[in-house]
Each structure stands twice: as C-alpha cells, then as structure tokens.
C-alpha cells in the first residue's frame, strides 16, 4: 500500500446482542481523523493512507472495551464489516 491510497471503511458497530451502538467513535490510530456511528450503528469513513504501514482503526464506546482493527487492503478497496463491542464488566 502506497502513500495517498484512498480507503473506505463502512459497517456497523453493535453490542453482543446485535443492538446498534449510537455515537460509537471510530478513529484512525495515530491521527485525529475519524467518525461516529449513527442511530443504526452505521458508519462510513474514507481516508488516505499516508504511511507505508497498514492502518489501524480504533473503535470506542463508553462502557465497552476498546477494539483495534488493522486493515490489510489494496488501493481503492472498500472494507465492509460488522464490529461487535464487548462490555467492560
């Protein structure tokens, strides 16, 4: 993956019972770039990978364990996934 490759990540952020997590935070690790999940837990995030290393996405939601997800994608790829957050207690 080279510099300035566009990456799109789209999906849903849910709890262990499949309920959407509204307002969950998605951040590209090491940057201030990010987004939040909507009323359905859906998010859509585009960014340019500015490093030669694989980007890592971090998901967080109050009361839940932080989730890190390294991306392995090619130029122009669109990643679609459902991320399941686990409660901290």
C-alpha positions as a Python dict, from the first residue, in 0.01 Angstrom:
ca = {
    (1, 'X'): (0, 0, 0),
    (2, 'X'): (149, 331, -101),
    (3, 'X'): (104, 688, 11),
    (4, 'X'): (-226, 862, -66),
    (5, 'X'): (-419, 541, -139),
    (6, 'X'): (-791, 600, -76),
    (7, 'X'): (-952, 356, 165),
    (8, 'X'): (-1322, 336, 252),
    (9, 'X'): (-1439, 155, 564),
    (10, 'X'): (-1812, 101, 608),
    (11, 'X'): (-2006, -109, 852),
    (12, 'X'): (-2197, -135, 1176),
    (13, 'X'): (-2099, -105, 1540),
    (14, 'X'): (-2314, -328, 1762),
    (15, 'X'): (-2317, -481, 2111),
    (16, 'X'): (-2302, -856, 2180),
    (17, 'X'): (-2679, -892, 2137),
    (18, 'X'): (-2667, -722, 1795),
    (19, 'X'): (-2815, -390, 1912),
    (20, 'X'): (-2669, -84, 1737),
    (21, 'X'): (-2433, 140, 1931),
    (22, 'X'): (-2530, 500, 1859),
    (23, 'X'): (-2244, 752, 1874),
    (24, 'X'): (-1960, 499, 1885),
    (25, 'X'): (-1625, 651, 1793),
    (26, 'X'): (-1405, 530, 1506),
    (27, 'X'): (-1057, 683, 1482),
    (28, 'X'): (-761, 615, 1255),
    (29, 'X'): (-489, 533, 1510),
    (30, 'X'): (-222, 799, 1544),
    (31, 'X'): (-439, 1070, 1384),
    (32, 'X'): (-737, 1289, 1469),
    (33, 'X'): (-927, 1154, 1166),
    (34, 'X'): (-1246, 969, 1249),
    (35, 'X'): (-1623, 947, 1257),
    (36, 'X'): (-1910, 828, 1479),
    (37, 'X'): (-2179, 566, 1428),
    (38, 'X'): (-2532, 686, 1351),
    (39, 'X'): (-2870, 589, 1502),
    (40, 'X'): (-2848, 248, 1333),
    (41, 'X'): (-2486, 189, 1442),
    (42, 'X'): (-2377, 250, 1081),
    (43, 'X'): (-2056, 433, 990),
    (44, 'X'): (-1879, 526, 668),
    (45, 'X'): (-1524, 657, 678),
    (46, 'X'): (-1282, 747, 397),
    (47, 'X'): (-918, 835, 435),
    (48, 'X'): (-587, 840, 252),
    (49, 'X'): (-323, 610, 394),
    (50, 'X'): (-24, 840, 435),
    (51, 'X'): (218, 576, 561),
    (52, 'X'): (367, 258, 420),
    (53, 'X'): (234, 58, 717),
    (54, 'X'): (-113, -95, 744),
    (55, 'X'): (-359, 148, 903),
    (56, 'X'): (-523, 56, 1233),
    (57, 'X'): (-878, 158, 1321),
    (58, 'X'): (-978, 203, 1684),
    (59, 'X'): (-1340, 177, 1798),
    (60, 'X'): (-1455, 301, 2137),
    (61, 'X'): (-1785, 336, 2321),
    (62, 'X'): (-1845, 426, 2686),
    (63, 'X'): (-1877, 114, 2900),
    (64, 'X'): (-1722, -113, 2634),
    (65, 'X'): (-1371, -245, 2570),
    (66, 'X'): (-1177, -56, 2301),
    (67, 'X'): (-1145, -251, 1977),
    (68, 'X'): (-845, -221, 1742),
    (69, 'X'): (-865, -348, 1386),
    (70, 'X'): (-562, -349, 1150),
    (71, 'X'): (-658, -309, 783),
    (72, 'X'): (-498, -507, 504),
    (73, 'X'): (-637, -357, 185),
    (74, 'X'): (-527, -273, -165),
    (75, 'X'): (-561, 64, -337),
    (76, 'X'): (-922, 158, -397),
    (77, 'X'): (-1057, -114, -171),
    (78, 'X'): (-1379, -82, 22),
    (79, 'X'): (-1386, -264, 358),
    (80, 'X'): (-1729, -359, 493),
    (81, 'X'): (-1766, -519, 836),
    (82, 'X'): (-1975, -550, 1150),
    (83, 'X'): (-1778, -479, 1467),
    (84, 'X'): (-1908, -630, 1792),
    (85, 'X'): (-1816, -441, 2110),
    (86, 'X'): (-1791, -622, 2446),
    (87, 'X'): (-1894, -461, 2774),
    (88, 'X'): (-1615, -390, 3023),
    (89, 'X'): (-1790, -558, 3317),
}
